[in-house]
Amino acid sequence: MGFYLQYGLAGDQNVLQAFNHYREAAEHGSASGAVNVGRLFRNGVGVAKSIEEAIAWHHKASAMTDPETLNSWGQLRPEAAAVAGGFFELGHIYENGDDVGEDGIAAQRYYRQGAAVEKARRAVT
C-alpha cells in the first residue's frame, strides 16, 4: 500500500501516508518497509532529510534475517531481497559519504553482506 501511496498509483499521491504505512510494516517485521523508510529519510521525501535515521532504518532492515535463516525458512525468500537492499543502501551511504564521510571499508563490508544475502536468496528460489 505504501508504494501505491508514494507514487499515486491508487489515487492521489500521499508520501506522508506512504511513510506511515512503510513504518508500520517495518515495526511489524517487514524488511522492505524498513528499507523504504530509510530511503525516504535519506532523500528527504515526505519527511525531513536525516542520514542518521536512514542509517538506523537500513540497519533494522539488514538485521531482520540472515543467510542461514533464508536457507531453512523458504517463506522469507521474498523479504530477503529487501534485507539485501538494506545492506546495499548502507553501502551507498558510506561509499558516497552522505553526511557520514566516505568510508570505503564500511561500504565494501555492507556491499558484501548484501551480496551474501542475495546469493543465499537465489540459492533457495
DRENLOGU-11602 format. One record per atom (N, C-alpha, C): x, y, z; atom name; residue number from 1. Coordinates in steps of 0.02 Angstrom, whole numbers, padded with zeros to 5 digits. Atoms other than C-alpha are relative to their C-alpha. Example, Ala and Ser with C-alpha at 12.3 -4.5 7.8 and 13.67 -1.06 7.14 Angstrom:
MILUM/px/py/pz/atom/seq
MILUM/00045/-00059/00000/N/1;
MILUM/00615/-00225/00390/CA/1;
MILUM/00045/00060/00000/C/1;
MILUM/-00042/-00059/-00003/N/2;
MILUM/00684/-00053/00357/CA/2;
MILUM/-00039/00055/00037/C/2;
! end
This chain:
MILUM/px/py/pz/atom/seq
MILUM/00041/-00060/00000/N/1;
MILUM/00000/00000/00000/CA/1;
MILUM/00043/00063/00000/C/1;
MILUM/-00043/-00058/-00003/N/2;
MILUM/00142/00120/00041/CA/2;
MILUM/00026/00020/-00068/C/2;
MILUM/-00026/-00013/00067/N/3;
MILUM/00212/00104/-00135/CA/3;
MILUM/-00053/00036/-00042/C/3;
MILUM/00054/-00031/00039/N/4;
MILUM/00043/00148/-00212/CA/4;
MILUM/-00012/00072/00022/C/4;
MILUM/00009/-00068/-00026/N/5;
MILUM/00025/00299/-00099/CA/5;
MILUM/00059/00045/-00018/C/5;
MILUM/-00059/-00040/00014/N/6;
MILUM/00203/00357/-00127/CA/6;
MILUM/00000/00025/-00072/C/6;
MILUM/-00003/-00019/00071/N/7;
MILUM/00185/00359/-00316/CA/7;
MILUM/-00068/00017/-00030/C/7;
MILUM/00066/-00019/00024/N/8;
MILUM/-00001/00397/-00330/CA/8;
MILUM/-00031/-00050/-00048/C/8;
MILUM/00025/00051/00046/N/9;
MILUM/-00043/00232/-00415/CA/9;
MILUM/-00071/-00023/00016/C/9;
MILUM/00069/00019/-00019/N/10;
MILUM/-00209/00211/-00324/CA/10;
MILUM/-00039/00062/00020/C/10;
MILUM/00033/-00063/-00017/N/11;
MILUM/-00272/00389/-00324/CA/11;
MILUM/00053/00054/00010/C/11;
MILUM/-00046/-00056/-00013/N/12;
MILUM/-00187/00542/-00254/CA/12;
MILUM/00065/-00024/00032/C/12;
MILUM/-00065/00014/-00030/N/13;
MILUM/-00003/00537/-00211/CA/13;
MILUM/00000/00029/00071/C/13;
MILUM/-00004/-00024/-00069/N/14;
MILUM/00023/00549/-00023/CA/14;
MILUM/00061/-00033/00034/C/14;
MILUM/-00063/00029/-00025/N/15;
MILUM/00203/00522/00032/CA/15;
MILUM/-00001/-00008/00076/C/15;
MILUM/00003/00006/-00072/N/16;
MILUM/00167/00553/00215/CA/16;
MILUM/-00038/-00063/00021/C/16;
MILUM/00037/00062/-00015/N/17;
MILUM/00036/00414/00218/CA/17;
MILUM/00042/-00060/-00020/C/17;
MILUM/-00043/00055/00021/N/18;
MILUM/00157/00304/00121/CA/18;
MILUM/00053/-00013/00054/C/18;
MILUM/-00050/00006/-00053/N/19;
MILUM/00290/00338/00253/CA/19;
MILUM/-00029/-00036/00060/C/19;
MILUM/00033/00032/-00058/N/20;
MILUM/00167/00290/00390/CA/20;
MILUM/-00012/-00074/-00012/C/20;
MILUM/00011/00071/00016/N/21;
MILUM/00124/00127/00301/CA/21;
MILUM/00066/-00038/00002/C/21;
MILUM/-00065/00033/-00001/N/22;
MILUM/00307/00084/00274/CA/22;
MILUM/00024/-00009/00072/C/22;
MILUM/-00024/00004/-00069/N/23;
MILUM/00349/00123/00455/CA/23;
MILUM/-00039/-00053/00039/C/23;
MILUM/00040/00050/-00035/N/24;
MILUM/00204/00019/00521/CA/24;
MILUM/00019/-00071/-00021/C/24;
MILUM/-00021/00066/00025/N/25;
MILUM/00255/-00126/00410/CA/25;
MILUM/00068/-00020/00030/C/25;
MILUM/-00066/00013/-00028/N/26;
MILUM/00435/-00111/00471/CA/26;
MILUM/-00005/-00018/00074/C/26;
MILUM/00008/00014/-00072/N/27;
MILUM/00379/-00109/00652/CA/27;
MILUM/-00030/-00068/00012/C/27;
MILUM/00028/00067/-00005/N/28;
MILUM/00290/-00273/00617/CA/28;
MILUM/00046/-00052/-00034/C/28;
MILUM/-00049/00048/00024/N/29;
MILUM/00448/-00354/00546/CA/29;
MILUM/00013/00000/-00075/C/29;
MILUM/-00011/-00002/00072/N/30;
MILUM/00447/-00303/00362/CA/30;
MILUM/00065/00035/-00017/C/30;
MILUM/-00064/-00030/00021/N/31;
MILUM/00622/-00276/00295/CA/31;
MILUM/-00011/00051/-00056/C/31;
MILUM/00013/-00047/00055/N/32;
MILUM/00552/-00193/00138/CA/32;
MILUM/-00029/00065/00027/C/32;
MILUM/00026/-00060/-00031/N/33;
MILUM/00455/-00072/00248/CA/33;
MILUM/00056/00041/00030/C/33;
MILUM/-00056/-00035/-00030/N/34;
MILUM/00615/-00028/00342/CA/34;
MILUM/00045/00032/-00053/C/34;
MILUM/-00040/-00028/00054/N/35;
MILUM/00713/-00004/00180/CA/35;
MILUM/-00033/00062/-00028/C/35;
MILUM/00036/-00058/00028/N/36;
MILUM/00579/00113/00113/CA/36;
MILUM/00000/00059/00047/C/36;
MILUM/-00004/-00055/-00049/N/37;
MILUM/00575/00215/00274/CA/37;
MILUM/00070/00031/-00004/C/37;
MILUM/-00068/-00025/00005/N/38;
MILUM/00764/00229/00262/CA/38;
MILUM/00012/00041/-00062/C/38;
MILUM/-00007/-00037/00063/N/39;
MILUM/00756/00285/00081/CA/39;
MILUM/-00033/00068/00004/C/39;
MILUM/00034/-00065/-00006/N/40;
MILUM/00629/00420/00121/CA/40;
MILUM/00040/00047/00044/C/40;
MILUM/-00043/-00042/-00042/N/41;
MILUM/00739/00485/00262/CA/41;
MILUM/00063/00021/-00037/C/41;
MILUM/-00062/-00017/00035/N/42;
MILUM/00895/00477/00153/CA/42;
MILUM/-00011/00055/-00051/C/42;
MILUM/00014/-00048/00053/N/43;
MILUM/00814/00577/00015/CA/43;
MILUM/-00042/00060/00023/C/43;
MILUM/00042/-00055/-00024/N/44;
MILUM/00706/00690/00123/CA/44;
MILUM/-00066/00005/-00037/C/44;
MILUM/00064/00002/00036/N/45;
MILUM/00547/00636/00034/CA/45;
MILUM/-00056/-00013/00050/C/45;
MILUM/00057/00007/-00045/N/46;
MILUM/00392/00664/00139/CA/46;
MILUM/00018/00009/00073/C/46;
MILUM/-00026/-00010/-00068/N/47;
MILUM/00500/00683/00296/CA/47;
MILUM/00063/00042/-00005/C/47;
MILUM/-00062/-00038/00000/N/48;
MILUM/00646/00791/00347/CA/48;
MILUM/00058/-00047/-00015/C/48;
MILUM/-00058/00040/00018/N/49;
MILUM/00808/00726/00272/CA/49;
MILUM/00042/-00013/00063/C/49;
MILUM/-00040/00019/-00058/N/50;
MILUM/00906/00630/00404/CA/50;
MILUM/00040/-00063/-00017/C/50;
MILUM/-00042/00057/00015/N/51;
MILUM/01052/00519/00360/CA/51;
MILUM/00004/-00046/00061/C/51;
MILUM/-00003/00041/-00060/N/52;
MILUM/01059/00461/00541/CA/52;
MILUM/-00061/-00047/00004/C/52;
MILUM/00060/00042/-00001/N/53;
MILUM/00879/00399/00531/CA/53;
MILUM/00003/-00051/-00057/C/53;
MILUM/-00005/00046/00057/N/54;
MILUM/00911/00323/00359/CA/54;
MILUM/00045/-00059/00019/C/54;
MILUM/-00047/00053/-00020/N/55;
MILUM/01060/00226/00428/CA/55;
MILUM/-00033/-00046/00051/C/55;
MILUM/00033/00040/-00052/N/56;
MILUM/00959/00168/00579/CA/56;
MILUM/-00052/-00047/-00032/C/56;
MILUM/00051/00042/00031/N/57;
MILUM/00816/00103/00470/CA/57;
MILUM/00030/-00052/-00045/C/57;
MILUM/-00032/00051/00042/N/58;
MILUM/00932/00017/00347/CA/58;
MILUM/00034/-00054/00043/C/58;
MILUM/-00026/00050/-00046/N/59;
MILUM/01018/-00068/00493/CA/59;
MILUM/-00056/-00046/00025/C/59;
MILUM/00057/00041/-00022/N/60;
MILUM/00847/-00126/00554/CA/60;
MILUM/-00018/-00050/-00055/C/60;
MILUM/00018/00045/00056/N/61;
MILUM/00809/-00197/00381/CA/61;
MILUM/00051/-00056/-00006/C/61;
MILUM/-00052/00051/00010/N/62;
MILUM/00976/-00286/00369/CA/62;
MILUM/00002/-00051/00056/C/62;
MILUM/-00002/00045/-00058/N/63;
MILUM/00955/-00364/00541/CA/63;
MILUM/-00061/-00046/00003/C/63;
MILUM/00062/00038/-00005/N/64;
MILUM/00786/-00442/00502/CA/64;
MILUM/00007/-00073/-00018/C/64;
MILUM/-00013/00071/00014/N/65;
MILUM/00860/-00605/00438/CA/65;
MILUM/00073/-00007/-00020/C/65;
MILUM/-00068/00013/00020/N/66;
MILUM/01022/-00686/00386/CA/66;
MILUM/00000/-00058/-00050/C/66;
MILUM/-00001/00053/00051/N/67;
MILUM/01079/-00810/00251/CA/67;
MILUM/-00019/-00069/00027/C/67;
MILUM/00018/00065/-00028/N/68;
MILUM/01061/-00961/00368/CA/68;
MILUM/-00076/-00006/00007/C/68;
MILUM/00073/00001/-00007/N/69;
MILUM/00880/-00915/00404/CA/69;
MILUM/-00032/-00009/-00068/C/69;
MILUM/00029/00005/00067/N/70;
MILUM/00847/-00897/00219/CA/70;
MILUM/00003/-00072/-00026/C/70;
MILUM/-00007/00068/00024/N/71;
MILUM/00910/-01072/00184/CA/71;
MILUM/-00048/-00049/00034/C/71;
MILUM/00043/00047/-00035/N/72;
MILUM/00799/-01154/00314/CA/72;
MILUM/-00074/00020/-00001/C/72;
MILUM/00069/-00022/00001/N/73;
MILUM/00641/-01048/00301/CA/73;
MILUM/-00016/00031/-00067/C/73;
MILUM/00015/-00024/00067/N/74;
MILUM/00585/-01032/00122/CA/74;
MILUM/-00047/00059/-00003/C/74;
MILUM/00049/-00054/00003/N/75;
MILUM/00445/-00911/00166/CA/75;
MILUM/00033/00069/00006/C/75;
MILUM/-00034/-00065/-00005/N/76;
MILUM/00575/-00774/00198/CA/76;
MILUM/00031/00022/-00066/C/76;
MILUM/-00032/-00017/00063/N/77;
MILUM/00635/-00776/00018/CA/77;
MILUM/-00020/00067/-00028/C/77;
MILUM/00017/-00066/00028/N/78;
MILUM/00534/-00627/-00044/CA/78;
MILUM/00027/00058/00041/C/78;
MILUM/-00025/-00053/-00043/N/79;
MILUM/00586/-00521/00106/CA/79;
MILUM/00076/00005/-00004/C/79;
MILUM/-00073/00001/00002/N/80;
MILUM/00768/-00571/00079/CA/80;
MILUM/00026/00053/-00048/C/80;
MILUM/-00022/-00053/00046/N/81;
MILUM/00781/-00452/-00069/CA/81;
MILUM/00002/00067/00035/C/81;
MILUM/00001/-00063/-00037/N/82;
MILUM/00735/-00310/00047/CA/82;
MILUM/00056/00002/00051/C/82;
MILUM/-00056/00003/-00047/N/83;
MILUM/00862/-00368/00176/CA/83;
MILUM/00064/00017/-00037/C/83;
MILUM/-00059/-00016/00040/N/84;
MILUM/00995/-00365/00041/CA/84;
MILUM/00000/00074/-00018/C/84;
MILUM/00006/-00071/00017/N/85;
MILUM/00930/-00194/-00010/CA/85;
MILUM/00021/00045/00057/C/85;
MILUM/-00022/-00039/-00058/N/86;
MILUM/00959/-00130/00167/CA/86;
MILUM/00075/00004/00003/C/86;
MILUM/-00074/-00001/00001/N/87;
MILUM/01141/-00181/00157/CA/87;
MILUM/00026/00043/-00057/C/87;
MILUM/-00023/-00039/00057/N/88;
MILUM/01160/-00106/-00017/CA/88;
MILUM/-00010/00075/00011/C/88;
MILUM/00012/-00071/-00015/N/89;
MILUM/01082/00059/00040/CA/89;
MILUM/00054/00026/00048/C/89;
MILUM/-00053/-00020/-00046/N/90;
MILUM/01207/00066/00184/CA/90;
MILUM/00066/00007/-00037/C/90;
MILUM/-00061/-00005/00041/N/91;
MILUM/01347/00032/00060/CA/91;
MILUM/00002/00064/-00039/C/91;
MILUM/00003/-00063/00039/N/92;
MILUM/01289/00178/-00048/CA/92;
MILUM/00013/00060/00045/C/92;
MILUM/-00009/-00058/-00045/N/93;
MILUM/01281/00295/00101/CA/93;
MILUM/00073/00009/00017/C/93;
MILUM/-00070/-00005/-00020/N/94;
MILUM/01458/00255/00155/CA/94;
MILUM/00047/00010/-00060/C/94;
MILUM/-00041/-00011/00060/N/95;
MILUM/01528/00248/-00022/CA/95;
MILUM/-00001/00073/-00022/C/95;
MILUM/00009/-00069/00023/N/96;
MILUM/01458/00420/-00064/CA/96;
MILUM/00015/00051/00055/C/96;
MILUM/-00014/-00047/-00055/N/97;
MILUM/01494/00495/00107/CA/97;
MILUM/-00058/00044/00016/C/97;
MILUM/00061/-00039/-00013/N/98;
MILUM/01314/00553/00128/CA/98;
MILUM/-00003/00022/00073/C/98;
MILUM/00000/-00030/-00067/N/99;
MILUM/01339/00662/00282/CA/99;
MILUM/00033/-00043/00053/C/99;
MILUM/-00034/00042/-00049/N/100;
MILUM/01442/00525/00365/CA/100;
MILUM/00075/-00003/-00015/C/100;
MILUM/-00070/00006/00021/N/101;
MILUM/01608/00545/00274/CA/101;
MILUM/00009/-00065/-00039/C/101;
MILUM/-00012/00060/00040/N/102;
MILUM/01667/00424/00142/CA/102;
MILUM/00038/-00052/00041/C/102;
MILUM/-00033/00055/-00036/N/103;
MILUM/01716/00256/00213/CA/103;
MILUM/-00004/-00062/-00045/C/103;
MILUM/-00001/00054/00048/N/104;
MILUM/01764/00132/00078/CA/104;
MILUM/-00001/-00069/00033/C/104;
MILUM/-00001/00064/-00035/N/105;
MILUM/01795/-00007/00203/CA/105;
MILUM/-00069/-00020/00024/C/105;
MILUM/00069/00014/-00022/N/106;
MILUM/01622/00008/00280/CA/106;
MILUM/-00045/-00014/-00060/C/106;
MILUM/00041/00011/00060/N/107;
MILUM/01543/00022/00107/CA/107;
MILUM/00010/-00070/-00027/C/107;
MILUM/-00015/00066/00026/N/108;
MILUM/01631/-00135/00049/CA/108;
MILUM/-00030/-00055/00045/C/108;
MILUM/00028/00048/-00047/N/109;
MILUM/01577/-00229/00206/CA/109;
MILUM/-00075/-00008/-00011/C/109;
MILUM/00072/00003/00010/N/110;
MILUM/01394/-00183/00178/CA/110;
MILUM/-00018/-00030/-00068/C/110;
MILUM/00013/00029/00065/N/111;
MILUM/01401/-00225/-00007/CA/111;
MILUM/00009/-00076/00002/C/111;
MILUM/-00012/00072/-00005/N/112;
MILUM/01474/-00396/00034/CA/112;
MILUM/-00055/-00035/00039/C/112;
MILUM/00055/00029/-00038/N/113;
MILUM/01341/-00429/00165/CA/113;
MILUM/-00063/-00005/-00043/C/113;
MILUM/00058/00001/00045/N/114;
MILUM/01205/-00382/00040/CA/114;
MILUM/00007/-00054/-00052/C/114;
MILUM/-00012/00052/00051/N/115;
MILUM/01284/-00495/-00091/CA/115;
MILUM/-00009/-00069/00029/C/115;
MILUM/00008/00066/-00033/N/116;
MILUM/01288/-00641/00033/CA/116;
MILUM/-00073/-00017/00009/C/116;
MILUM/00072/00012/-00009/N/117;
MILUM/01103/-00621/00072/CA/117;
MILUM/-00032/-00014/-00068/C/117;
MILUM/00028/00009/00067/N/118;
MILUM/01061/-00605/-00113/CA/118;
MILUM/00020/-00069/-00028/C/118;
MILUM/-00023/00065/00023/N/119;
MILUM/01165/-00760/-00153/CA/119;
MILUM/-00040/-00056/00034/C/119;
MILUM/00039/00050/-00037/N/120;
MILUM/01076/-00860/-00017/CA/120;
MILUM/-00072/-00001/-00024/C/120;
MILUM/00069/-00004/00024/N/121;
MILUM/00908/-00797/-00078/CA/121;
MILUM/-00008/-00036/-00068/C/121;
MILUM/00004/00031/00066/N/122;
MILUM/00943/-00852/-00256/CA/122;
MILUM/00011/-00075/00004/C/122;
MILUM/-00014/00072/-00007/N/123;
MILUM/01006/-01022/-00197/CA/123;
MILUM/-00063/-00038/00020/C/123;
MILUM/00060/00036/-00023/N/124;
MILUM/00836/-01063/-00120/CA/124;
MILUM/-00061/00016/-00042/C/124;
MILUM/00058/-00014/00044/N/125;
MILUM/00724/-00992/-00257/CA/125;
MILUM/00002/-00041/-00061/C/125;
! end
